[in-house]
Amino acid sequence: MEESLALEYQSNCKINLGLKILNRRDDNFHNLESIFAEIDLHDTITLSESSRLEFHCSDHSINSLSNNTVIQSYEIMRLLVDDVQEYSIYLEKNIPIGSGLGGGSSNAATTLKALNNLWELNLSNNELLNIAESIGSDVPFFINGGIQYITGFGDILNPLDNIKIANFSILLVYPNIHINTKWAYQSLKKGLEVPETYNKFLDFNGQLNWTLLKNDFENVVFSTYPEIGVIKQKLISRKVLYAGLSGSGSTVYGIFDNQEDAIQTSKLFPSYKTYLASPIV
């Protein structure tokens, strides 16, 4: 009996280079401003030909055929064609859940792109972006990845192809804490009005201005989980270009222009999970 072909897809995560929550919209979403940077810490999604859809995951907390972004993506794409080859899916999780790194969103986008090719749906990039938006606000970013300026409620994406971050090393520190995103937004207590003035994250040359980067979630997260704030303080005590919370947390990262400095700094966190990553540009 011929063994079915197994195809592997790398599902990268992201960090937020600054995150400004501007206001709460009438639809209860929030307008925000951020720079998303794709990095090479990744999950792996393996698709194998099967007589029916199956899903398994290395993290048993999401070992279910419902309520995960991979299956959401699969079922949406499945509606677009009548007779297709079904797949058994195995998700190898490396990106911590609830860490602010967008792992679930990346898994969704990776699945959309893989099935678009495997099922020969020939969906355009814009069609994939529209489907991605229906799954989650961070999913569209991962259709194209790289480094992008994010506005609206996460639905307006502008590539930043000239940002020079390719040679930086990124140290991720995950403190084994799952931050509830809904709680984080509610804790900000943002009103309906957009502030009249606020700092942008880029300088006049379109490059990152490290001194302007700030994540609005840090105040509420650090006050509730002071151990996460301590991670940032330890990072900024070293030779770091910038350190901050990613998304609503709980991962804190530091950006270094020297990989050895990042490796040495990781030794400050023996009780936490640390990852050394590079930008995808």
N, C-alpha and C positions, 0 to 999 in steps of 0.2 A: 504494500500500500504506500503510495507516494505521500511523503510528509508535506504538510502545507507550509508555505513560505511565511516566515515571521519577519515583519518589517518594524524597525525601531525608529522612533522620532524623539529628538531632543526637545524638551520643553523648558526653556530658560525662565528665570525669574527677573525681577526688576527692583531697583531702588528709586526712591523719590529724592531728587536733588532739590530740596525745598518743597513745601506744601502750604499754600495759603488758602484757607477756607473763607470765601468772601461774604457769602450770605446764604440764607435759606430761601429757596424758591417757593412759589405758590404750590408747586406739585410735591413739595417736601423733600426734593433733592436739594443738594447744595451746589452752588457755583464755586468752582475752585480754580486754582492756578498751581501748576507743578511742572517739573521736568522729570520725566520718566527715563531712566537709563537701563537698558537691558544688560544683564550680566550673565556669566556662564555657569553659575550654580544652577543645576537643572534636574528635573525629573526625567524619566524615560518612559515613553508610551510605546508598548509593543502590540501590534495588530497581527493576528494570525487568522487565516481563513477558517471559517467555522460554519456549521449548518444553522446556527442561531447566535444572536447577540449574547455574549457572556462578559462579565466584568469582574476582575480581581485586582486587589491592590496590596502592596506590601504593608500599608498602614490599615489595620483591620477596622479602624474607626470609620473608614469610608468604603469598606468592602460591601457595597450595596448597588443594586441595579437602579436605585432611585436617589435623588438628592445629592448628586455630584455633577460637576460641570462637564465631565467627559460624556456621560450618558445624555445630559441635556443636549449637547452638541450633536451627538450621534443621532438622536431621535429627530431633531430638527432637520438634519441633512437627509435622513431616511425618508422623510415625507416628500422629498423632491424627485424621487425616482421610484418606479414600480418594482422592477425585478433586479435585485442586486446581490452580490456576494456579501454575506454577513461576516462579521468578525468577532473573534474573542479578543478582549482587550485586557492587557496587564499593565498597571500603572505602578512603576517603581518610584516611591516618594523619597526625595532627598530634601526638597524645600519644606521647611517646617510649616505646619498648618497654623493659621492665625498669627503669622509673623510680620505682616505688612509687606511681604515680598511678591504678592500676586501669583502664588503658585497655582491656585485653582483657576484663575483667569487665564494663565498661560496654558494650562492643560486643555481648557476649552478651545482656545484659538488654535493650538497645535492639532487637535482633533478635527476641527473644521477644515484646516488646510490639507491634512492628510486625506480625509474622505473626499474632498473636492477633487483630488488627483486620482485616488483609487477608484472612485465611482465615475470618473470622467464627467463630472457635472459642468465643468468649464465656467464656473461662476467667476465673475469679474472681482477685482479687488474691492470695489465699492459694494458689491453684493455681499461679499464676505464680511465687510465692515458693518453692514446693516444687520446681518444675522448676529454678529458678535455683540452688537449693542443691545440686542434683545436678551442676551444671556447675562450680561453684567457690565458695569460701567468701565471696568479696567480691561475687559476682553478685547475691545478694538485695538488698543495699543499693541497687543502681541501679534496682530495680523502682519504688521510690518516691522515692529520692534525697533531696534537701534536706540536712538536718543530723540525724544520728541517733547515739544512744549504742549502741555495739556491744559485746556480751558473748558468752559461750559461746566457740565456735571461730569466731565471726563470724555465727552463725545466729540470735542473739537481737538483735532490732532495736527500739529505742525512739525514736520521733521526738522531737526537741527543738525544738518549734515556736516557743518563746519566746526562743531564743538570739538576741542582737542582734549580728549580724555583717554585715548586708546592705551597709553603707556602707564596709566595709574594702576595701583594695586588696591583692592577693596577688601577690608577686613570686616566680616559680618559677625556680630555677637548676638546669639539668640539665648535669652535667659529662661527658656522653658516656661514661658508665660503666654497664654492665649488671650489676646486683647479682642474684646467684642467691638466690632466696628460701629454698630448701631449705638452702643453705649458711648463710644468716643465722640460721635457726632452730636448726640444729645447733650453731652457734657459741655460742649463748646458754647451752646446757647446763642447761636448766631441769629440775628434778626433778618428781616426781609430786605433791608436796604443794602445796596452795594456801597462799601466805603468809597469816599470821594478820591482819596489818594492812598497809595500803598506802593511799597518798593517792588520793582521788577527783579528778576533773578539774573538777568544778563547785563553786561556792561555795554558801552557804546559800540564796541567792536563785535557784538554778538557772541562774546565768550562768557563763561561762567564767572560771576563775581562771588567768590566764596564768602565774602563778608555780608552779602545780602541774603544768603540762603538761610531759611528758617522754616521750621515745621510747626504749624499752629497747634498740633496735637501734643507737643511736648509738655506744655504746662499742665494739662489735665492728666496725661499719662504719668508723668514724673511725680505729681503730687499724690496720685493713688498708688503707684508702684515705685517708691523711691529707689529701689534697687536698680531699676532701669535707668534712672537719672545718674546713678553712680557710674554705670557703664560709660555714659557719655563723658563724665568728668575724667575718668581714667584715660579715655581715648584722647581727649584734648590736651592731656598732660604730656603727650608724646609728640613725635614729629609728624603731625597730621595736617593735611591741607584743610580738611573739613570733617566734622563728625556730627551725626544727627540721627533722629528716628526715621525709619522708613514707613511711609503710610501712617496708619494709626498704631503702628507697632505690632509686636514688641521688639523687633530686631533693631539694634543700633549698629551703625556702620561707621567706619573711618576710612577716609581716602588718603592714600600715601603715594608719594612719587618714588618711593624706594621700597621694593618688595621685602627686603630684609628687615626694614623697620616694621612693616606690617606683621611679619612672622614673629619678631621679638615681642611686639605688643600683644599678640594673641596669648602669650604666656601669662598675661595679667588675669586671665579668665579661666582658671583651671576647672571650675565647676559648671561652666556654661559651654554650649556648643558654639564652636567658632568655625568659620569657613573663609578661605582665601579665594577671592574671585577676581575676574577681569571683565572690563566692559566689552560688549559686543557692538562693534561699530563698522 
